[in-house]
Amino acid sequence: MLLQITINNFALIDKLTISFFEGFNVLSGETGAGKSILIDAINFVMGNKFNKDLIRTGEDKTYVEAIFTLESNKTINILDDLNIDKDNVVILSRETFQNGKSISKINGKAAVLSTLREISKTLLDIHGQHENQNLLEVNNHINYLDSFSEKNLSKNLNEYKNIYDEYISVKSKIEELKGSKDEQNVVNFLKYQIDDIQSADLSVKEEAELQEEFKILSHAEKISLGLNNVYSLLNEYGEGQSAYDLVSHALSEISSISKHMTKVEEISKNLESLSFSLEEIINDIRSLKDNIIYDEERLEKINNRIYIISNYKQKYGRSVNEILQYKDELIKQYQDLINGEEVIKNLQKKEAELINTLNNIALSIHEIRAKNALKLEKSVMEEFKHIGLEKSTFKVNVQFGDKIYNNGKDKVQFFISTNPGEPLKSLEKVVSGGELSRIMLALKTVFVNNDEIPSIIFDEVDTGISGRVAQSVAEKMYLISTRHQVLCVTHLPQIAAMADNNFLVSKYSIKDKTFTEISNLKSSEKEKEIARMIGGVEITEVTLQNAKEIIKLANLKKQQLNIHN
């Protein structure tokens, strides 16, 4: 459940920390006092969209922190997946600056907003007036039924969605192959490119070899002169004066004395090794210098070849390797197109197999939905008895169709008859605002009893009701609060009187600045607030006595409900 929320610089709230409790928590206050600001702040810390205009005027950032008890297995699984420490509580925080920068955390660990939203769904459900309007959208009805059927449906639905994604991919490929208006032009162009690259007879090693040969031929004269000079110094410099002659003479001299001096033997061996190495070097240089021949015709051919390769790199890739890879891709595309009919035939066969599999799974999904539709009808009708709709009939129609959707082949629609003898009609053609609120409350009651969400917020869902119906709604919210923590924003005294904990939202001004505050009401303060809700700004002895009487009756009703619950 939601234990505590801290709000800084959010709209009219300067600094506020408020604790909530188990059971039925009701927030009330005059219109415009800022009751909706608290809900906006909770939505903000849960990762929902945020308008920076809600940052308090004159401040550069806003901060909201919410502390929840750790109760749901779904919450625990998410924390484990994220490797976030668990300490019997979940602390969500979000800070947003005027420049748009936002920082969100879960138990002190940074988290993206999508993760914040994911874990929030396991902690708290906010039910506002907009959700009543969602109920009028027929396309949303299947989502309500699937939410009710989740435990039985999730495995089949996940399998279906995976195959559906593959089906869409195959279908798109078929349309792509069939839909090319200039297919022959594409085939011809691909063939031209392939032939063009193949005619160049490119290889990865060739370019490097050409560049090396080009450098040698371009500087052949300088290279030849240098090699001849080195060769002369090593082997031809004067009579007996070349490096090889001098080393050989030194070796002869040292060898003649090595037998008389042991330490000279090592020097003699090294000189002998040097002589052999020098001879190999001389042979290598001779081979190189004899092969360096300036060939203007060859140089021109190399230059032309490098130019051709450069042109191909401009057309098809940054390197020869890229060009060859591109050619392979072209060949694959070309083969796909010229063999298009065969490819399409194979894809259509695959498509038929996928459709058959989807139909089978969709039928299983339909059967599960149909069974759960009956259970949902029965559950909602049971809830109707407690909220002044006991004479109404509720029907969930599940129609198995021909069209394949991303969630099966069903169309789901809710129907209702609010008076005996009246035919069933779609919701938008029948219900008033008050009836819609109660139908949504009945559905919400069924859903919260079906899942593990510890806390639920009702944000002014009592619009359009009063009197006996308001009392019925109050009793229903109280019954929900015996299993889940409930926070309710209301303007009805019947609902406020049933609360276990009452909070007053008020607004005041100091030096041209407006502030919203929330206070936990004591027993006597609760009486005055309900008296205000009954009679308006002027609290008289009569309205105060009425408030006390309403609270007394509410407490008796709560005792009765606890006995029978």
N, C-alpha and C positions, 0 to 999 in steps of 0.2 A: 504493500500500500504506500501511498504518498505520505511521508512523514513530515517533510518540511520543505518550504520553498523560500529562497532568498532572491530578492529582486533589487537591482540598483539601476537608477537612471533609465527607467522604462516608462515612456509616455508620461503620465502624471505622477507616477511613483518615484519618489526620491530614493529612499532606502527602506526596505521592508523585509522582515523575516517573520514568517508565520508557520505554525505547526498545525497539522491536521491529525485526526484521530480515526480509530475504527468506527464502523457504523455509518450513520447518516449525518453528513455535514452539509449545512445549508448556508448559502451566502445570499444576503438580501441588502437592500439599500435603495435610495431614491434613484429615479431615472437620471442618467448622466453622472452618477457618482463614480463610475469606473469599474463596475462589476465585470464588464467584458475585457478590461485590461488584464485582469488576473488570468483569464482564459488565454488571451493573446500571449502572455508571458510564458504560460505552460506550453502552448503550441511552439513558441520560439525555442525553448530549451529541449523540446522533443525533435527539433531539426526541421521544422516546417518553414515555408517561405517567410521572409521577413522584409518589411519595408523600413528602411533606415529613418524614415520620418518618425518612427516610434521611439527613437533615441531621444531622451528628455532634452528639451530646448536648452541650449547653452552648454551641453555636455558633448564630449567627443567619443563616448562609447557607452554601451549598455551591457549588463552582466546579469545572468539568471542561473541559479543553481537549484536543482531539485534532488532530494534524497528519498529513495524508495527502499522498502524492505525487500529482501531477496526471497521470493516465494515460488516463482514459476520455473518449471523444468526447462521451458523454452528459453527463458532468460539465462539460466545457468549454462545451457548448451552454447549460446552465443558468446558468453564471457569466456568459456573454455576454448572455443574456436579462435577467439581474439587474443588468447593468452593474457587475459586481464585478471588480476587478483580479485578474489571474492572474500568479503568480510561481513557477510550477512546483510549488507546494504549495497545499493547501486546508486552512485552519485553521478548525475548528469550535469554538465555545465557548458554554457555557451557564452562567448563574449564577442560582440560585434562593434566595429569602429565606424566612424563617419566615412572613412575612405573605402569602406566595403570589406576590409579584412575581417576574417572571422576565425575564432579559435574555439573548438569544441573538444570536450574530454569526457571519458567514461572512467570513473574511479581513478582520476588523475592522469590517465593515459590518453594522448591525443587520438582523436577519431574523426573520420570524415562524416559529413552530414548524413549520407546514406546509411551509415552504420548506426548513427544516433537514431535515425528514424526506425531502423529495423529493430533495435532493442526496445525502443519506446513502445512499439506495438504490443510487446509482451508485458508491459508494465501498466499501461493506462489506455483507456478508450474514451475519447471525447465525443459525446453525442450532442450536436447542435441543431439549430433550426434548419440549416442547409441540408442536413441529412434527410429531413422530412421531405424536402423537394426531390432529393435523389430517389426516394421511394416511388415518386410519380413517373420516373423514367423506366419504361418497360425493360430496356436493355440492362438495367441494374438488378433486376429480379433474380436472374440466374446466379449472380454473385452472392446474393443473400442466401439462396438455397444451398449453394456450394459451401458457403461458410458454415452453415448448419450441418452439412454432410461431410465436413472435412476429414474426419477420422476414417470414414468408410470409403471416401472418394479419392484421397490424395494420391495413392499408389497408381490407380488407373489413369488419373488425370495427368500425372507426371509422365507416364509411359506414352500416353496419347500425344502430349505436347512435343515430346522428343521426336516422335515419328512424324508429326505434323510439320515440324521444322524441316525435316528431310524431304517430305513431300513437296513443300513450297520451293525448296532448292531445285529439285528435279523438274518441277513444273516450269520454273523460271528458265532453266536451261533449254527445255523444249521450245518455249516461246522465243527464246533468243535465237535458236537455230532456225526456227520456222520464219521468224519475222524479219530476216535480212532482205530488204527490197533490192539492194545492189549486190546480191550474193556473188554473181558471176564476176562483177567488177572487182570485188574483194578477192576472189580466187585468183583472178588474173594478176592482180597487184602483188599478192603473196608469192605467186610463182615467179614473177619478175624479180622480186627482191631475193628470193632463194637462188635463182639462176645467177643473178648478179654477184652475190657473195661467193657462190661456188666457183664462178669463173675467175675470181681473183686468186683462188688456190692459196689461201692464207694459212700460215702456221704460227704458233705462239713463239717458237724459237727463231723464226726467220728474221723478224724485225731487229732483234738484238744482234744477230750475226751480221746483218747488213750495216747496222750502225757502226759496228767494230771495223768491218772492212772499209767502210767509207772513211773513217778516221785515218786508217793506215794509208790508203791510196791518196787521200787529200794531203798527207804530209810525207809522202814517199821519199822525196828528195832529202828532207831533213833526217828522217829515220835511217835512210841508207848511209848518209854521211856519218851519222853518229855511230852506227854499228861498225862501219869500216874503220873508224878511228879507234874504237874500243878493241876491235880485232887486231889492229896494228900494234897497239900498246901491249896487248897480251901475248902476241905471237910473232910479230914482224919488226918490231922497233929496233933498228940498228943491228949490227952483227953481234949476237950474243947479249944484247941489251934488253930484249923483250921480257915481260914479266915471267913468262914460262921459262925462258933461258936462265934468268936469275935464280928462280926457285930451284930449277934442276941443278945449277951449279952449287947452290947452297946445300942441297940435299947430298951431292957428291962429297963435298967437303966434310959435312957433319957425319956422314957414314964412315969416312976414313978414320975418324977418331972415336966413334961410338964404342968400338971394341976395347978401347983403353979407359973409358970413363962411363960408368953405369948410368949416371943421371942424364947423359946425352942421348941415351937410347930412346927415351920418351920423346925428346925433341925431334929426333930422326924420324920416328913413326908419324908424328904430326906433320912434318914437312912432306913426307911421302904421301899422306892423305890429301894435303893441300895441292900437291902436284897432280894427283888423279882428278880432284875436283876442278882444278884450273883447266885441265885438258878437256873435261866434259863441257865446261862453260865455253871454251874456245870452239868446240865442235857445234854447240848450239848456236853460237853467234854466227859461225860460218854458214850454217843452214839458213838462219833468218836473213842474213844480208844477201845471200844468193837468190832468195825468193822475193825480195822487195824489188818489184819492177813497176815503175809508174806506167799504168795502162789507162789512158784517157778514155778509151771506148768503154772499158769495164766500169770506170768511175761514173760515166754518164748513165750507164744501165742501172747501176746501184742507186744513183740519185733519182732516176725516174721511178724505180720500184718503191723507194721510200715515199715519194710524192703520191703514188697510187695508194699505198697503205694509209697515208695521212688522209686522203680523200674519203676512203672507206670508213675511217674512224670518225670523220665529221658526219657521215650519213647514218652509221649504224651503231656506234659505240665508242667509248673512250679508249678502248684497247682492243687488240686483236682477240684476246680471250673473250671480251664482252661481245664482240661481233659474232664470234662462233657460237656463243650461248644464244644470242638473238636469232641466229640462223636456225638453231634447234627448235626454238619457240615458234618460229615461222613455219617450219615443217610440220610441227604438231597442229597448229591452227589450220594449215593447208589440208592435212590429212582429215581433220575433223569436218572440214567443209566439203571436201570431195567425197567423203564417206558419210555425209550428213544424213542421208536417208537411213543408213544402217545404224548410225548413232542415235537418231531420233527414235527408230524402232526399238532399240534396246532401252532407251530412256522411258518410252511409253510403256514398255513391259514392266519396268521398275515402278513407274507411276501407278499402274494397275495393281501391282502387288501391295504398294503402300496404301492405296485407297481401300483395298480389301481388308488390310490390317486395321486401318482407321475405322472402317465400318464396324468391325467386330468389337473393337475396344469401345467405340462410341455407343454401341448397343448395350455393353456392360455398364457404361457410365449412365445411360438412360435408365436402366433398370434400378440402379442405386438411387438416382435422383427421384424416380417415381416412388420408390418405397419411402425415401426420406421426405418427399413432398407430403405424403399422408401423415407422417409423424409431425412435420412442421405445422400442418393444418390443425391437427389435434392439439398440439402444444399452444398454438396461438389462440385457438378457440377457448382453451382452458384459461388463458390469461385474460381474454375478453370479459370473462365473468367478473373479474375483479376491478375493471376500469369502466364500467357502465356501457359495455358493448355486448352484453349477454344475449341480446336478441339478434346479433349479427352472425352471418355465415361467411367464413373465409375459405377460399379455394386457391390451391397452387396448381396451375395447369402446366404440365410438362409435355410438350409436343415434339415427337421425333420427326425431323424433316429430312430432306434430300441434300441440302447444302452442307458442306463441310466447313465448320468454323474452327478457330484455334482452341476451343474448349469443348468440342464435341459436335453433335448434330441437333442439339436440343434448342428449343425456344421455350423460355419459362416466363409465365405471366401470372401475377396475383389478381384475383377477382374477389369481390365482396358484395354482400347484400346486407344493408344496415337495418332493414325492416323485414319482418316475416311476410312471406308471400311475394316479395319483390325479387325479380330475376338477378342473377349474379352479373355484375358489370365490372369493367376495369376500374382501378382505383381513381384515376384522374377524372372519371365521369360521375363519381358518386360522392366522395368524402369531402367534408368541410375541413377547415383548418384544425379545429379541435379534434375531430375524428382522426385526422391524419396523424396528429401528435400521439394519440392513444394507440393507434395501430403500430406506429413506430416504437412506442414504449413496450408494447406486447412483444414485438419482434426482438427488441433489444434485451428484454427479460429472458426470452428463450435462448438468445445467443450467449449472454453472459453466464447463464447456467450451463452452457455447453462447452465453454472454454476455460482457460486457466488465468485470464486477465484479472489481477487482484483489485484494480480500481477502475471506476467509471465516473465520468463527469457528465451531468445533464445540464446543458446551457440554455436556460429559458425555453424548455420544450413544452411548457405548460400554456403556451399561447392559445387563446380561443376557448379556454375551459374555465368553469367556475362551479360553485355550489357543490352538489352531490358528486359530480364527475371529478371535480378538483380533489375532493376528499378521497375518492377511489384511487386517483393517480398518486396521491400522497402515500396512501397505504401500500400501493404497489412498489413505489420507490423505497419505502421503509423495508419491505420484505426483501428486496434485492440487497439492501445494506446489511442484512443478517448473514449474507454469504460473501459479499464484496464490499469494499469501502466505496461509499457513494459521496460525491460532491455535487451539489445541485445549486445552480443560480436560479432564483425564483422571485416572483412578485406576489405570490399567493400566500395568504396567511395559513390556509389549511396545510400546505406543504411545510412551511416554516415551523408550524406547531409540532409536527411529527419528528423534527430533527433531534438527534442526540447532542449535536453541537451546532450552535448558531454563530455566524460571523456577520458583522456589519461592515459594509463598504461605504465609506463616507468621503466627502471632498471638502477642503477648506482652502482659504487663500491667506498668504502672508506677503506683504510688500509686493503686490502685483504678480506673485507667483502662486500657482495652484498646485495642491498636493492631494493625492489619494492615499487613504490609509485603511487598513483592515484590522478590526479588533474582535477578539473572542468574547461573546456576550455572556454575562452572568445571568442567573435566573431572572432577577428583576429587570435587567436590561432586555432580555428576550421578551418579557411581557410588554414593555414599552414599544419595542420594534414591531411586534405583531399588532399592537394597538394602532400604530402609525399605518401599517399596511391595511387595517380595517377602515380607519377613519380619515386618513390623510395626515397633513401637517399638524392639525389641531388634535391633541390627545386629551380626551375628556375622561371623566370618571367612568362613564358608561362604556366607552370603547376599551378602557383598561380592564373593566370587569369582563367584557366580552372576550378580550384576549386571554385573561386568566381561565375563563370557562373553556375556550377552545383548546388551550394547552392541557387542561385537566382531562378533557375528553380524549385528546390525542394520546395522553399517557395511558389512559384506560384501554384505548384501542391497541396500542403497542403491546400491552400486557396480554391482551386476547390473541393478537397475532403471534406472539412468542409461544404461547401455549399450544396453538394449533399448527405452528410451523415445524 
